[in-house]
Amino acid sequence: MHDIKTLRADPEGFDADLARRGLPPAADGLLSADERTRGLMTELQTLQTRRNVIAKAVGQARRTGEDSTALEAESLSMRAEMDRIQAAANAEDAALDQALALLPNRLDPGVPDGADEAANALVHERGTRREFAFAARQHYELGEALGLMDFAAASRLAGSRFVVLRGGLARLERALGQFMLDLHTTEHGYREHAVPLLVNEAAMYGTDKLPKFADQSFRTEDGRWLIPTAEVPLTAMVAGEILAGAALPMRMAALSACFRSEAGAAGRDTRGMLRQHQFMKVELVSATLPEDSDAEHERMTRAAEAVLERLEIPYRRMLLCAGDTGFGAARTYDLEAWLPGQQAWREVSSCSNTRDFQARRMSARVRREAVPGQPKPGLEFVHTLNGSGVAVGRALIAVMETYQRADGRIDVPAALRPYLGDLDIIG
């Protein structure tokens, strides 16, 4: 959500950010709606002032025995006019809020220009890509050959874009999630949470998933939503709260199932586990003071990178360009793992700084500590950040393809063996 005061102060900059995202200008229409609302409120205040004068005159007339019929009739007429103006103002204000809710976050000035992922900027690449003496296979070829990855059974149960994992691959997926949680909670300072997989509309709206992305999530008949990521319940934990400045940063983590309708993804990644309706992910969320969010963004991204480094998966960090930066983000880093079977880089983590965009939608604020002799600090919006730490299913794909053997079996990375009873190979 945007602050209309900021828009009034810099309409050209607002439209320039929209243009960088490939969107048409909106400032003129929003400011016109804002002026209509303010004009109606001014008119309402004028009438209220007049009505207060009349009320005093009616009281005076009654005390002196004068006839107040005409004054009372005028007051009644004004009340009806005020109700009409108030209703019009409310309608204009609601329309303005709805329009603002559909517009993306302002971009950080350092975000590169560009229309799509082709313009994303490489920050760094880490790890050495493995050279195979045989033709590397894709994860689904490996999984199906082992009899441990069954898309046909999943399709019979639930339709396309689901998978059944068995035996060693089911254990490997579980081990990945536990490994990531342990790493982030014991070494990176995140507090583990177990969160609801169903949330209400307010939680989805506050984390910018509604109204724009309603078609990308699943909704139950009673009006609740299956979470597209644990970002939603974790971030919504601070909705409506006034946090103490000394308590920040607040760092939270959760391993959860995630559900996405994949609207608009027809024909994309139809084979394998890359794009599923249901998948596991470790989510990282932070709430910080405004001046600390950029440093927290770097810290969070490094935490996600540590997962890939411990697994010895080659990866690269990309700074997303304007056209590829998500709706709620001011700045986003993607981590892409090298998949030998595909001979391609694929995203396994996305870490975003939303600044105060989500906090305004959910009224999440902070009060700094008072300084002796200084005025009491006012309230300000916190900054929120979210990142995959990382997507478990995609990490599973990267492990399978990176650690495959010529005979189709899969070596277990050293970091995961303690979670698998020291099992060192899946076959």
C-alpha positions in Angstrom: 0.0 0.0 0.0 1.2 3.5 -0.8 1.1 6.6 1.3 -1.0 9.2 -0.6 1.2 12.0 0.9 4.3 10.5 -0.7 2.4 10.3 -4.0 1.4 14.0 -3.7 5.0 15.0 -3.1 6.5 13.1 -6.0 3.9 12.1 -8.7 6.5 12.1 -11.5 8.8 9.7 -9.5 5.8 7.4 -8.8 4.9 7.2 -12.5 8.5 6.7 -13.4 8.7 3.6 -11.1 5.5 2.2 -12.8 7.0 2.8 -16.2 10.2 0.8 -15.2 7.9 -2.1 -14.4 6.2 -1.7 -17.8 3.0 -0.2 -16.3 1.0 2.9 -17.4 1.1 6.1 -15.4 -1.4 6.3 -12.5 -0.5 9.4 -10.5 -3.0 11.8 -12.2 -6.0 9.6 -11.7 -5.0 8.8 -8.1 -4.4 12.5 -7.2 -7.7 13.5 -8.9 -9.6 10.9 -6.7 -7.7 12.2 -3.7 -8.7 15.8 -4.5 -12.3 14.8 -4.9 -12.2 13.1 -1.5 -10.6 16.0 0.2 -13.0 18.4 -1.5 -16.0 16.5 -0.1 -14.4 16.4 3.4 -13.9 20.2 3.2 -17.5 20.6 2.2 -18.6 18.3 5.0 -16.6 20.3 7.6 -18.1 23.5 6.4 -21.6 22.1 6.8 -20.7 20.8 10.2 -19.5 24.1 11.3 -22.7 25.8 10.1 -24.8 23.0 11.8 -23.0 23.7 15.1 -23.9 27.4 14.8 -27.5 26.5 14.2 -27.5 24.1 17.2 -26.4 26.9 19.4 -29.0 29.2 18.0 -31.7 26.5 18.5 -30.6 26.2 22.1 -30.7 29.9 22.7 -34.1 30.2 21.1 -35.5 27.5 23.3 -34.1 29.2 26.4 -35.7 32.6 25.5 -39.0 31.1 24.2 -38.4 32.1 20.6 -39.7 30.0 17.7 -36.8 27.7 16.5 -38.9 25.8 13.9 -37.1 27.2 10.9 -33.7 26.6 12.4 -34.5 23.0 13.3 -35.8 22.4 9.7 -32.5 23.8 8.3 -30.5 21.6 10.7 -32.4 18.5 9.6 -31.9 19.4 5.9 -28.2 19.9 6.5 -28.0 16.5 8.3 -29.4 14.8 5.2 -26.9 16.7 2.9 -24.1 15.8 5.2 -25.0 12.1 5.1 -25.0 12.3 1.3 -21.6 13.9 1.2 -20.2 11.5 3.7 -21.4 8.6 1.7 -19.8 10.1 -1.5 -16.6 10.7 0.4 -16.5 7.1 1.7 -17.1 5.8 -1.8 -14.3 7.9 -3.3 -12.0 6.9 -0.5 -12.7 3.2 -0.9 -12.2 3.4 -4.6 -8.8 5.2 -4.0 -7.8 2.5 -1.5 -8.7 -0.2 -4.0 -6.7 1.5 -6.8 -3.7 1.9 -4.5 -3.9 -1.7 -3.4 -3.5 -2.9 -7.0 -0.3 -0.9 -7.6 3.2 -2.5 -6.9 5.8 -1.3 -4.5 8.2 1.5 -5.3 11.5 0.2 -6.7 14.9 0.7 -5.0 16.9 3.0 -7.2 19.6 0.3 -7.5 17.3 -2.1 -9.3 18.5 -2.4 -12.9 16.2 -1.5 -15.8 14.8 -4.3 -17.9 11.6 -6.0 -19.0 12.1 -9.6 -17.9 14.6 -12.1 -16.4 17.0 -11.6 -19.3 18.0 -8.2 -17.8 18.6 -9.5 -14.3 22.1 -8.7 -13.1 24.6 -11.3 -11.9 26.0 -10.4 -8.5 28.2 -13.5 -8.0 28.6 -17.2 -8.8 29.8 -19.7 -6.3 30.8 -23.4 -6.5 32.2 -25.5 -9.3 29.9 -27.2 -11.7 30.4 -31.0 -11.7 31.7 -32.6 -14.9 30.1 -36.0 -15.7 31.7 -38.8 -17.6 28.2 -39.9 -18.6 25.0 -38.1 -19.9 23.5 -36.4 -16.8 19.8 -37.1 -16.4 17.0 -34.9 -15.1 15.6 -35.4 -11.7 12.3 -37.0 -12.9 14.2 -39.5 -15.0 16.3 -40.5 -12.0 13.4 -40.6 -9.6 11.2 -42.7 -11.9 13.9 -45.1 -12.8 14.5 -45.7 -9.1 10.8 -46.2 -8.5 10.9 -43.5 -5.9 9.1 -40.6 -7.7 5.6 -41.3 -9.0 3.8 -38.7 -11.0 1.2 -41.1 -12.4 0.0 -42.1 -9.0 -0.2 -38.5 -7.9 -2.2 -37.6 -11.0 -4.7 -40.3 -10.2 -5.0 -38.9 -6.7 -5.1 -35.2 -7.3 -4.5 -34.3 -11.0 -1.5 -32.8 -12.7 1.4 -30.9 -10.9 1.6 -33.3 -7.9 4.1 -36.0 -7.1 4.3 -39.0 -4.7 7.8 -39.5 -3.3 8.7 -42.9 -1.8 11.5 -44.4 0.3 14.8 -42.8 0.0 13.6 -39.7 -1.9 10.8 -39.1 0.7 13.4 -39.3 3.4 15.8 -37.1 1.5 13.1 -34.4 1.1 12.3 -34.6 4.9 16.0 -34.4 5.7 16.5 -31.3 3.6 13.7 -29.4 5.4 15.1 -30.4 8.8 18.6 -29.5 7.8 17.6 -26.0 6.7 15.5 -25.3 9.8 18.4 -26.4 12.1 20.9 -24.3 10.2 18.7 -21.1 10.3 17.7 -21.5 13.9 21.0 -22.5 15.4 23.4 -20.4 13.3 21.4 -17.6 11.8 19.2 -16.4 14.7 15.8 -17.3 13.3 13.1 -18.4 15.7 11.2 -21.5 14.5 7.4 -21.4 14.1 4.7 -23.9 13.2 2.1 -21.9 11.4 -1.5 -22.5 10.1 -1.7 -23.6 6.5 -5.1 -21.8 6.2 -5.3 -18.1 6.8 -8.0 -15.4 6.6 -8.4 -12.7 4.0 -6.8 -10.0 6.2 -3.5 -12.0 6.4 -3.5 -12.5 2.6 -4.2 -8.8 1.9 -1.6 -7.6 4.4 1.1 -9.6 2.7 0.1 -8.2 -0.7 -1.3 -11.5 -2.0 -4.8 -10.0 -2.4 -6.5 -8.6 -4.3 -4.1 -8.8 -7.2 -3.1 -12.5 -6.9 -6.3 -14.1 -5.9 -6.2 -16.4 -9.0 -2.8 -17.8 -7.9 -4.0 -19.2 -4.6 -6.6 -21.8 -3.5 -9.6 -20.7 -1.5 -11.8 -22.8 0.7 -15.6 -22.7 0.7 -15.6 -20.9 4.1 -13.5 -18.0 2.7 -10.1 -19.0 4.1 -7.0 -19.4 1.9 -4.3 -22.1 1.6 -1.0 -20.3 2.1 1.1 -19.8 -1.0 4.1 -19.6 1.3 4.7 -19.3 5.1 5.6 -15.7 4.4 1.9 -15.0 4.8 1.3 -16.3 8.4 4.8 -15.3 9.6 4.6 -11.7 8.4 1.0 -11.4 9.5 2.1 -12.2 13.1 3.0 -8.5 13.4 -0.3 -7.2 11.9 -1.8 -4.5 14.0 1.1 -4.6 16.5 3.1 -1.8 17.9 6.6 -3.3 18.3 9.3 -2.1 20.7 12.3 -0.7 18.8 14.6 -2.6 21.1 12.9 -5.9 20.1 13.9 -5.5 16.5 15.0 -7.1 14.3 12.5 -9.9 14.7 13.5 -13.0 12.7 11.1 -15.9 12.1 11.4 -19.2 10.2 8.9 -22.0 9.3 8.9 -25.2 7.3 5.5 -25.6 5.7 3.6 -27.0 2.8 2.8 -24.3 0.3 -0.1 -24.3 -2.2 -0.2 -22.4 -5.5 -2.7 -22.7 -8.4 0.0 -21.9 -10.9 -2.4 -19.7 -12.9 -0.9 -18.7 -16.1 1.7 -21.4 -16.0 0.1 -23.7 -18.6 2.8 -25.5 -20.6 5.7 -24.4 -18.4 7.8 -27.0 -16.6 5.1 -29.6 -17.0 7.6 -32.5 -16.4 8.9 -33.1 -13.0 8.8 -31.2 -9.7 9.9 -27.7 -10.7 6.4 -26.2 -10.7 3.9 -27.9 -8.4 0.5 -27.1 -6.8 1.9 -28.3 -3.5 5.5 -28.2 -2.2 7.6 -27.8 0.9 9.6 -24.7 1.7 11.5 -23.2 4.5 10.5 -19.5 4.8 12.5 -16.7 6.4 10.8 -13.5 7.6 12.3 -10.4 9.3 10.7 -7.2 10.7 13.3 -4.4 11.2 13.7 -0.7 11.8 13.6 1.2 8.5 17.3 2.0 8.5 18.3 -1.6 9.0 16.3 -3.3 6.3 19.0 -3.1 3.6 21.6 -4.8 5.8 19.0 -7.4 6.9 18.3 -8.1 3.2 21.9 -9.0 2.6 22.0 -11.0 5.8 18.9 -13.0 4.9 20.3 -13.7 1.4 23.5 -14.9 2.9 21.6 -17.3 5.2 19.9 -18.8 2.1 23.2 -19.0 0.3 24.7 -20.9 3.3 22.2 -23.8 2.6 23.5 -24.3 -0.9 27.1 -23.9 0.2 26.7 -26.6 2.9 25.1 -28.9 0.3 27.9 -28.0 -2.2 25.4 -27.0 -4.9 26.8 -24.5 -7.4 24.7 -21.4 -7.4 24.6 -17.8 -8.5 23.0 -14.7 -7.0 20.9 -12.5 -9.3 19.6 -9.0 -8.7 16.2 -8.9 -10.3 15.5 -6.1 -12.9 12.5 -3.8 -12.7 10.3 -5.9 -14.9 11.1 -9.1 -13.0 10.8 -7.7 -9.5 7.8 -9.0 -7.6 4.7 -6.9 -6.9 5.4 -6.3 -3.2 9.2 -6.0 -3.4 11.4 -2.9 -3.6 14.5 -5.1 -4.3 14.9 -8.8 -4.8 17.8 -11.3 -5.0 17.2 -14.7 -6.6 19.5 -17.6 -5.9 19.7 -20.0 -8.8 21.1 -23.5 -8.6 22.9 -25.2 -11.4 20.9 -28.3 -12.6 23.2 -30.6 -14.6 20.4 -32.6 -16.0 18.8 -29.5 -17.5 22.1 -27.8 -18.1 20.4 -24.7 -16.8 20.3 -22.3 -13.8 16.9 -22.5 -11.9 15.7 -20.4 -9.0 15.6 -22.1 -5.6 15.3 -19.0 -3.4 14.0 -15.5 -3.7 14.8 -12.9 -1.0 13.0 -9.6 -1.0 12.9 -6.3 1.0 9.4 -5.0 0.9 10.3 -1.9 3.0 7.1 -0.5 4.5 4.8 -1.7 1.7 3.3 -4.7 3.7 3.5 -2.9 7.0 1.2 -0.1 5.8 -1.4 -2.7 4.6 -1.4 -4.5 7.9 -0.7 -1.5 10.2 2.5 -3.0 11.7 4.4 -0.2 13.5 7.3 0.4 15.8 7.9 2.8 18.7 11.6 3.6 19.4 12.9 3.9 22.9 12.5 7.2 24.6 15.6 9.4 25.0 15.7 11.4 28.2 15.1 15.1 27.5 13.7 14.4 24.0 10.0 14.3 22.9 8.3 10.9 23.1 9.0 9.0 19.9 6.1 8.7 17.5 5.0 5.5 15.7 6.4 4.5 12.4 6.0 1.6 10.1 8.4 -1.3 10.3 10.1 -2.8 7.3 9.4 -6.4 6.5 11.5 -8.9 4.5 10.9 -12.4 3.3 13.0 -15.1 1.6 13.1 -18.8 0.8 15.6 -20.5 2.9 15.2 -22.5 0.6 12.5 -24.2 -1.5 12.8 -27.8 -0.4 11.5 -29.5 -3.6 13.8 -27.5 -5.8 16.8 -28.2 -3.5 15.8 -31.9 -3.8 16.0 -31.6 -7.6 19.4 -29.9 -7.3 20.8 -32.6 -5.0 19.5 -35.4 -7.2 21.0 -34.0 -10.4 24.3 -32.8 -8.8 24.9 -36.1 -6.9 23.7 -38.6 -9.5 25.8 -41.6 -10.4 26.1 -43.3 -13.8 24.0 -46.3 -12.5 21.2 -43.9 -11.5 21.8 -44.0 -7.8 22.2 -40.7 -5.8 24.9 -39.9 -3.3 23.8 -38.2 -0.2 25.6 -34.8 0.6 27.7 -35.0 3.7 25.5 -32.3 5.4 22.4 -34.4 5.1 23.8 -37.8 6.3 23.2 -37.2 10.0 19.5 -36.7 9.2 19.4 -40.0 7.3 21.0 -42.3 9.8 24.4 -41.9 8.0 22.9 -43.2 4.8 25.3 -42.2 2.1 23.6 -43.4 -1.1 20.0 -43.6 -2.3 19.2 -46.4 -4.7 
